[in-house]
Amino acid sequence: MPDIKILTEAELRDLVPLDRDAVDCVEQGFTTLAGGGVEMPPILTLPVPDHNGEVCVKTAYVPGIDSFAVKMSPGFFDNPKLGLPSTTGLMVVFSSRTGLLETLLLDNGYLTDVRTAAAGAVAARHLAREDAARVCIIGAGVQSKMQLKAMTLVRGINSAVIWARDRAKAEAAAAGLRQELGIEIIVSADIAQAVASADIVVTTTPAADPVIKEEWLQPGQLVVAMGSDQEYKCELEPACLAKADLYVPDSQAQCAVKGELRSAIEAGLIAKDQSFTELGSITSGQAPGRRSDSDLIIADLTGTGVQDTAIATLAGTRAEAAGAGATFTS
């Protein structure tokens, strides 16, 4: 049996920062997905309702990549009350040729955070106005901070506003981001005003009921909805999707079950059989993205297994080049 490489969260944080390389890696994953041949089964979800938790398992085989990742991602949303992170997890990497275990990525959810933020940046790169400069972040957790950083990688962002139910948490997030990014960041108590004032709106909550109303959205905006990834979640009022000039899912099949699209279909605002252009078709040049500066665009990002295999492959390549990780001989 071959040796197994084991990489810790600390090593992976050094090897795979949220940077343009990570954004390019995830974008290539979307492009490959649009090209066909990718095997990506539906997400396996284990609810743990007694403890406000869930465990998601995502994976994808991507032709041309020597390995594939199986990602296990618990989200236990009462954990902050216990002084623990809401999300953890790990990725297990197997050989695409033999199926043998190659690498354990003990990232505690870090690589998921990176690839999720990178997907937001991919959406902004292709769907935001070129002059987009102000971001509204809804939520104040880890992903809210990473999404704002990701936006600065692809657009000339010079200011941001954060709204969260927990004002103190929002203030702490804003203070840290001001120091890291060096841009103007304020906290707003008025969510409607915060949303209306932004060029890019990013929702990063586990909300079960909509937090964004259709009437707040403005022409020219890009809304990146990445919190809804389960059947019971919903961050956007269903009418938002009907109002949009362009709706872009990361995977329409997934979004119809777990994303914002599900709510709009259930509300009767969008036909179940209506077809939409997926993000990969836009990144690959098969379909246009933004056509006008006045377009209101919604990107529905539920998170795909191809993103996990892509970021795991980047981590493995960089680990090999750096000689990082411990080797376990089975």
Secondary structure, 3 states (H helix, E strand, C coil): CCCEEEEEHHHHHHHCCCCHHHHHHHHHHHHHHHCCCCECCCCEEEEEHHHCEEEEEEECECCCCCEEEEEEEEEECCHHHHCCCCECCEEEEEECCCCCEEEEEECCCHHHHHHHHHHHHHHHHHHCCCCCCEEEEECCCHHHHHHHHHHHHHCCCCEEEEECCCHHHHHHHHHHHHHHHCCEEEECCCHHHHHHCCCEEEECCCCCCCCECHHHCCCCCEEEECCCCCCCCCCECCHHHHHCCEEEECCHHHHHHHCHHHHHHHCCCCCCCCCCCCHHHHHCCCCCCCCCCCCCEEEECCCCHHHHHHHHHHHHHHHHHHCCCEEECC
